[in-house]
Amino acid sequence: MAVSSQPVSISYSTDGIATSYAFPYYFCAKTDLFVQYTDSLGNVTNPLFNSAYTVQGTLDPHLNTYANGGTVVFAVPLAAAGTLLIIRQTPLIQPAVFEPQDPFESGSFEAQLDRQMLSLQELWAAFTRG
C-alpha cells in the first residue's frame, strides 16, 4: 500500500464517558501508538499500554500492518474536560532481513518501504513543530 501524506497524531477532548478513540492513520504495530492524557488541571500522564488501554485494529494480511488505522480503547473512561493525544511513533529500526538470492514476498518489501515513509513523516512533523 502506498503511504499517503497523513498526520502522525490526533487529539480528543475527553468527556468522562467515552472509552474508545480512533486513530485513523496507518501504523505498523500496536506498540507504535504513544498515548498522553492531560487532565483539566494540566497534569500530564502516559497511560500504560495493555494496562490502562489496548489498541484494536484489523491487521492487513499482506503487509502485516494496520494500514487502515485502529482504535485506542481504555478500560475505564478518562475524566471529563481533559485532552487525549495519540501519536504514532514508529521505532527507527529495520526489522526485516532480506537474504541474497532468497525470494521474498512483495508485501514484506512494501511494508518496509511504508515503515520508512511513516518514520519520515514523524520526523518531519517533529521538525516543523518548531
C-alpha positions as a Markdown table, in Angstrom:
| # | Residue | x | y | z |
|---|---|---|---|---|
| 1 | Met | 0.0 | 0.0 | 0.0 |
| 2 | Ala | 1.4 | 3.4 | -0.9 |
| 3 | Val | 1.5 | 5.6 | 2.2 |
| 4 | Ser | -0.2 | 8.9 | 1.6 |
| 5 | Ser | 0.8 | 12.1 | 3.4 |
| 6 | Gln | -1.1 | 11.9 | 6.7 |
| 7 | Pro | -1.0 | 13.3 | 10.3 |
| 8 | Val | 1.1 | 11.5 | 12.9 |
| 9 | Ser | -1.2 | 12.4 | 15.8 |
| 10 | Ile | -4.7 | 13.1 | 16.7 |
| 11 | Ser | -6.2 | 14.6 | 19.9 |
| 12 | Tyr | -9.6 | 14.3 | 21.6 |
| 13 | Ser | -11.4 | 16.2 | 24.3 |
| 14 | Thr | -12.4 | 13.7 | 27.0 |
| 15 | Asp | -16.0 | 13.6 | 28.3 |
| 16 | Gly | -15.9 | 11.1 | 31.2 |
| 17 | Ile | -18.0 | 8.6 | 29.2 |
| 18 | Ala | -16.1 | 7.5 | 26.1 |
| 19 | Thr | -13.6 | 4.7 | 26.3 |
| 20 | Ser | -12.7 | 4.4 | 22.6 |
| 21 | Tyr | -10.7 | 6.8 | 20.5 |
| 22 | Ala | -10.0 | 6.3 | 16.8 |
| 23 | Phe | -6.5 | 6.6 | 15.3 |
| 24 | Pro | -7.5 | 6.5 | 11.6 |
| 25 | Tyr | -3.9 | 6.6 | 10.3 |
| 26 | Tyr | -1.6 | 3.8 | 9.1 |
| 27 | Phe | 0.7 | 2.3 | 11.8 |
| 28 | Cys | 2.9 | -0.8 | 11.9 |
| 29 | Ala | 2.4 | -2.2 | 15.4 |
| 30 | Lys | 0.1 | -1.6 | 18.3 |
| 31 | Thr | 3.0 | -0.5 | 20.4 |
| 32 | Asp | 3.8 | 2.3 | 17.9 |
| 33 | Leu | 1.0 | 4.4 | 19.3 |
| 34 | Phe | 2.0 | 6.6 | 22.2 |
| 35 | Val | -0.8 | 7.9 | 24.4 |
| 36 | Gln | -0.7 | 11.0 | 26.5 |
| 37 | Tyr | -3.5 | 12.3 | 28.7 |
| 38 | Thr | -3.7 | 15.8 | 30.1 |
| 39 | Asp | -6.4 | 16.4 | 32.8 |
| 40 | Ser | -8.4 | 19.6 | 33.3 |
| 41 | Leu | -5.7 | 20.9 | 35.7 |
| 42 | Gly | -2.9 | 20.4 | 33.2 |
| 43 | Asn | -1.4 | 17.3 | 34.8 |
| 44 | Val | 0.1 | 15.0 | 32.1 |
| 45 | Thr | 0.2 | 11.2 | 32.3 |
| 46 | Asn | 1.2 | 8.5 | 29.9 |
| 47 | Pro | -1.2 | 5.6 | 30.5 |
| 48 | Leu | 0.3 | 2.1 | 30.2 |
| 49 | Phe | -0.3 | 0.0 | 27.1 |
| 50 | Asn | -2.1 | -3.3 | 27.9 |
| 51 | Ser | -2.8 | -2.0 | 31.4 |
| 52 | Ala | -4.9 | 1.2 | 31.1 |
| 53 | Tyr | -5.6 | 0.8 | 27.4 |
| 54 | Thr | -5.3 | -1.6 | 24.5 |
| 55 | Val | -5.2 | -0.9 | 20.7 |
| 56 | Gln | -7.6 | -2.7 | 18.4 |
| 57 | Gly | -7.5 | -2.8 | 14.6 |
| 58 | Thr | -7.5 | -5.1 | 11.6 |
| 59 | Leu | -4.1 | -6.4 | 10.6 |
| 60 | Asp | -3.5 | -6.2 | 6.9 |
| 61 | Pro | -2.6 | -9.8 | 6.0 |
| 62 | His | -0.5 | -8.7 | 3.0 |
| 63 | Leu | 1.6 | -6.1 | 4.8 |
| 64 | Asn | 1.3 | -7.3 | 8.4 |
| 65 | Thr | 0.5 | -3.7 | 9.4 |
| 66 | Tyr | -2.6 | -1.6 | 10.5 |
| 67 | Ala | -3.0 | 0.1 | 7.1 |
| 68 | Asn | -6.5 | 1.3 | 8.0 |
| 69 | Gly | -5.7 | 2.6 | 11.5 |
| 70 | Gly | -7.2 | 1.4 | 14.7 |
| 71 | Thr | -8.8 | 2.3 | 18.0 |
| 72 | Val | -7.3 | 3.0 | 21.4 |
| 73 | Val | -9.7 | 1.5 | 24.0 |
| 74 | Phe | -9.4 | 2.4 | 27.7 |
| 75 | Ala | -10.6 | 0.0 | 30.4 |
| 76 | Val | -12.3 | 2.9 | 32.2 |
| 77 | Pro | -13.4 | 6.3 | 30.8 |
| 78 | Leu | -10.9 | 9.2 | 31.1 |
| 79 | Ala | -12.1 | 12.2 | 33.3 |
| 80 | Ala | -14.1 | 14.9 | 31.6 |
| 81 | Ala | -12.5 | 18.1 | 30.4 |
| 82 | Gly | -9.2 | 16.5 | 29.6 |
| 83 | Thr | -7.2 | 16.0 | 26.4 |
| 84 | Leu | -6.1 | 12.8 | 25.0 |
| 85 | Leu | -3.3 | 12.8 | 22.5 |
| 86 | Ile | -2.4 | 9.8 | 20.4 |
| 87 | Ile | 0.9 | 9.9 | 18.5 |
| 88 | Arg | 2.3 | 7.4 | 16.1 |
| 89 | Gln | 6.0 | 6.8 | 16.9 |
| 90 | Thr | 7.4 | 4.2 | 14.6 |
| 91 | Pro | 10.7 | 2.8 | 16.0 |
| 92 | Leu | 13.7 | 3.8 | 13.9 |
| 93 | Ile | 14.8 | 0.3 | 13.2 |
| 94 | Gln | 14.9 | -2.1 | 10.2 |
| 95 | Pro | 13.3 | -5.3 | 11.4 |
| 96 | Ala | 13.3 | -7.2 | 8.0 |
| 97 | Val | 16.3 | -9.1 | 6.7 |
| 98 | Phe | 16.4 | -10.0 | 3.0 |
| 99 | Glu | 19.0 | -12.6 | 2.1 |
| 100 | Pro | 20.8 | -12.6 | -1.3 |
| 101 | Gln | 19.2 | -14.9 | -3.8 |
| 102 | Asp | 16.3 | -15.6 | -1.5 |
| 103 | Pro | 12.9 | -14.8 | -3.0 |
| 104 | Phe | 10.6 | -12.7 | -0.8 |
| 105 | Glu | 7.0 | -11.6 | -1.0 |
| 106 | Ser | 6.4 | -8.2 | -2.3 |
| 107 | Gly | 4.3 | -7.4 | 0.8 |
| 108 | Ser | 7.4 | -7.8 | 3.0 |
| 109 | Phe | 9.4 | -5.3 | 0.9 |
| 110 | Glu | 6.5 | -2.9 | 0.6 |
| 111 | Ala | 5.9 | -2.9 | 4.3 |
| 112 | Gln | 9.5 | -1.9 | 4.9 |
| 113 | Leu | 9.2 | 0.9 | 2.5 |
| 114 | Asp | 6.0 | 2.0 | 4.2 |
| 115 | Arg | 7.7 | 1.8 | 7.6 |
| 116 | Gln | 10.4 | 4.2 | 6.4 |
| 117 | Met | 7.9 | 6.6 | 5.0 |
| 118 | Leu | 6.0 | 6.6 | 8.3 |
| 119 | Ser | 9.3 | 7.4 | 10.1 |
| 120 | Leu | 10.0 | 10.3 | 7.7 |
| 121 | Gln | 6.5 | 11.7 | 8.3 |
| 122 | Glu | 7.1 | 11.6 | 12.1 |
| 123 | Leu | 10.5 | 13.2 | 11.8 |
| 124 | Trp | 9.1 | 15.9 | 9.5 |
| 125 | Ala | 6.2 | 16.6 | 12.0 |
| 126 | Ala | 8.7 | 17.0 | 14.8 |
| 127 | Phe | 11.0 | 19.2 | 12.8 |
| 128 | Thr | 8.2 | 21.6 | 11.7 |
| 129 | Arg | 6.7 | 21.9 | 15.2 |
| 130 | Gly | 9.5 | 24.4 | 15.9 |
